[in-house]
Amino acid sequence: MPRFSIIIPVYNRPGEISDLLESLAAQTVKNFEVVITEDGSTIPCRDVCDRYAGKIAIRYYEQENIGRSPARNNSMEKATGDYFVFFDSDCVIPPDYFATLAQELDAAPLDCFGGPDAAHDSFSDMQKAINFAMTSFLTTGGIRGGKASLEKFTPRTFNMGFSRKVYETVGGFREMFSEDIDMSKRIEAAGFTTGLIRSCPVYHKRRLSFRKFFRQVHVFGMSRITLKLLYPGSLKPVHALPACFVIGLIALIVAGIFVSPWFLAPIGVYAVALFVSALLSTRSLKVALMSVPAAFIQLTGYGTGFIKAFFTKIILGKGRDIEEEIAVRKGR
């Protein structure tokens, strides 16, 4: 029996699945099975999965387009491993991931775990810039598994795992934005142990354009208020920082236009700090230059989503129906 069952939901991503499965086939230890559920894709990846059937233990299933959480739950129902490990379809896994994971869990057992994400050398400059924006302490406060963090680490489904016992106790994912944070909160409330395994990163491709990136983080900001409604004590000061950034940015721009250009200086200083930090971490001038607008998009996208949801759901009281908050999400 495999020790790990890799759970992957897929929606119209055959190219990404090919890269992910190729990285799994290259693992130094293959103590796992792969369970893929296709969520009503119009461009299925069955043929891609069939190509790897002789290289790794893999099973492929299909369902109607009802969401990534039901897709994960479907795969978990059919999985046989002691641990369920979750990757997004746009991830590539380092070759020693499962060898390292097994060693870490043997040395310090955890009920639930997660790891950081990074950008592979083969990724595009855009992907590397967006990765910087999502992982830098200067933008997200290091909450995605960095060495320094303003918030307790919370596993996310691009690189997350938990034991079969957790699944049998807590149940599956609920279909909502930030469903991984919701699951982590439920696991914590059930008394299970959760930890970060820094030595098990994944390479996360992320979005391919600033427009799609803005839309993604805007939804993340809105979902933070949904989580606040579900878990009243979950909202921390760090989560409001992007909203404060948006308000401060607007105030500085207005003051710079109508009062004095010197009010724009803090924006310039922050941009320089982002550039220097990105240059030191990526060793690429082009990526560092692209990281500055990526960081501003990350903060303004998340901040405006947070403000919008806070106003509509908290101030106006239009988001207090929890059943509505966890209703099936149809769109992509």
N, C-alpha and C positions, 0 to 999 in steps of 0.2 A: 504494500500500500504506500502511496506517495506521502511524504511528510507535509508537503505544501500543495495546495490547490490554487493555481493562479486564476483569478476571476477578472475577465475583461469584457465590458460591454462595448458594442460596436454600432456605429451609425454612419454609413456612407464613407468609410475610411479604409478601403482595401490597401492603398499604398502605405499608410501608416502601420497597419497590421502586419504587412510584409516585413517592414523594418523591425518591428517589435518581436515578431516570431523568429527572425534571423538572429537577433541578439539572445533570445532564449535558447535557440539551438546551439549557440556558442558558449553556453554556461559550462564552467569547469566541473560542476556537480549537477546532475539532473535528477534530483530527489523531489520532483514535482510533476504535476499534471497541469494542463492548460484547459480551462473551460470557458468557451466563448459563447456569448448569446448575442445574436444580431437583432437589433431593435427596429424591425420593419424597414430596413434599408432598401433604397431603390437601386443602390450599387452594392450588391452583397460581396462578401469576402470568402464565400465557401471554397472557391477554387484556390485561393491563397492558402487557406487552412489545409486543404487536401495536399498541397505541395510539401507541407511540413509533417504530414502524418507519419512518415518513416523516420523522422529525426527526433521528434519529441512526442510524448503522450499528449494527445490533443483531442478534444471533443467539441463539436460545433452544433449549436442549436439556433433556432429562429423563433421569434415572437412577433406579434403585431407591434406597431409603433406606439408603445405606451410609456416609454421612458427608460432612462439608464438605471434607475434604482430597481424597477421590476426586472430588468435584464440581469443585474447583479444577483438579485434574489433567486432568479431562475437558475443561474449557474451554481449558486451555493446549495440549492436543493439537490443538485446532481453531483456535487463534489464529494470526494472521498478522503481528502487529506485531513491531517490533524490541525493544520492552520490554513486559513484563507488569506491569500495575498492579493491585493488589488492594485492594478496598474491601469492608467488611461491608455487609449489606443495610440496617443501621440508620444509615448515614452519609448526610450531605448535603454536596455538594462546592461550595466557593466558585466563582464564575463564571470567575475568572482562573487556576484551578488548573493547567490543562494549558498555558496560555500561559507561566505562570511556570516550570513544571516543564521545559519545553523550553529556556527561556533558561538555567536553572540547569545543566542537563546539558550544554548547549553550552559554557558557561563553565568548568565543572569536571566532566568526565565521571566517572560512578560506575557500577560494576557492579551494586550493590545500594543502595537508598536507602529512606528512610522519612521521614515527617513527623509533626508533633504533632497532637493533637486538641483540640477546644474545644467550647463549648456555644453554639449559635446563640441569638439573642434570642428566637426563636419557641418554643424548647424550654420544657417545663414547669419549674416551680420544683424539683420532685423531680429531674428530669434534670440541671439545673444544679448542684444540691447534690451529686449523685453524681459529676458531672464534676469538681467541685472535689476531692472525696475521692480520685479516681483520678489527678489531675494535680498536686496541691499538693506542694511540697517537704516540708511538715510531715507528710505521710502516706506518700507513695511514694518520697520522696527525689528526685523529679524524673526518674525513670527512663523516663517516657513522653514524653520530648521537650521537657521544660521548659528554661528558660534555665540553671538550675543542676541538677546531677545528682550523685548518689553512685555512679553506675555508668555504664560505657560504654554509649552509646545502642545499642539493639537494635531494628530495624524490626519492627513488628507488623502483621498482615494487615488491620487496619482502615484502614491507610494505608501501603502498602508496594509496592515495585516492584523488579524486577531484569531484566537483559537476557536475550535469548534464549540467548546463549552460556552464561549461568549455568544456565539450565534444561537445556540440552543436556549440560552437564558434571555438574551435581549431581543432576538428576532432579526429580521432583515432591515434594509434601508427603507426610509420613507421618501417618496418622490417629491422633492422640493429642491430649490437651489440651496447650496451649502448642506446637502444631505450628509456629507462626510462629517462635518462639525456636529450636526444633530446626532449622528450615530456615536461619535466620540463622547458627547455629553451623556447619552443614555448608558454607554459602557461605564463611564466614570460613576454615574449615579447607582449602578448595580454593584459597585464595590470592586471592580476589576482593576488590575494594575496596568498603567499605560506609560510608555517611555519612548524616547527618541534614540534610534540607533544611527549615529552619525556615520559609521563606516559602511552604510548601505544606501548610497545615493542612487538616483536614477537620472538619466538625461531626458529633460522635458522640452519638447519642441515648441510648445506654446503657439500663439497666433502668428499669422504671416503678414498682418498689416496693422497699422495703428488704429484704423477704424474698427476692426474686429476686436482689437485689444481693448479699446475704450468701451465698447458694448459689453464685453465680458466683465471688466472690473466695475462698470456701472451696476450691473446686476449683483455682483458681490456686495457692493455697498448697500443695496436695497435688502439683500438677504440677511444682512447683519441685524436689521430691525426685526425681521421675521424671527430670527433666533432669540432676540430679546423678548419677543412675545411668548415664545415657547419656554424659554429659560430666563426668567426675570433677572437673575444675578449674573448672567453671562456677558452683559455689555460692560466693557472696561474702558477706561479713559483712552487707551491706545487706539481703540476702534473709532473714536471720534476725531482723531488727529487729522485724517484727510479732509473731513468736513471743516475743521478749523483752518486748514491750509487753504481751502477754496475761499472761505470768507476773508481770510487775511490777504490772499492774492488779489481778490477783487478790490479790497480796501486800499492796498498799496498802489494798484494801477490807477484807481480813481484819484488818489492823492497825488500820484506822480503826474497825472495829466493836469489837474486843476490847482494844485498847491505848489509842488516843487518836484523836479525830476529826481531829487535825492531820495524820495520815497521808493524809487524803483531799485535802489542799491541792494536791499536785502534779497530781492529776487535774483539779481546778478550774482551775489555772493553764494547763494544756494546752488545756482546753476554751475558755478565754478567748482564748488565742493562735489557736486554730482559727477562732473567731468573728470576731476582728479581721481575720485574713488573708482570710477568705471575704468579709467586708464590703468590704474594700478592692478585692478582685478582681472581685466581682460587682455591687457598688453596690446591693445589695438586702438589706434587713433580714430579710425572710422567708427568702430563700435562705441567708443567713448563719446564721440559726437552724437551718435544716434541715441545713446542712453539718456541724454539730457531731456529731449522731448518725450522719450518713453516714460521717464520718471514723472514728468509733469502730467502726462496722460493717465498714468496709473493713479496718481493722487487726485486729480480732478474728476476722473471717471468714478472712482470709488466714493469720493467726497460728495459729488452731486447725487449719486444714487442713495447714499446715506441720508442726505438732507431731504430729498424727495420722499423717501419712505418714512422718515421720522415725522415729517409734516402731515402726510396723508394717513399714516397708520397710528401715530401716537397723538399728535395734536388734534386732528380731525376725527380720530377714533374709528377709522374705516378698515382697520386691520386686526381687530380683536377676535375675529372668528378663526380659531386655530384650525378647524377643519378645512376652511378655505385656504389657509396657509400651506397645508400639506396636500392639497388637491393635485391630481395628476397633471403634470406639465406636458403639453402636447408639442410645443414649438421647439426649435433648435436655434 
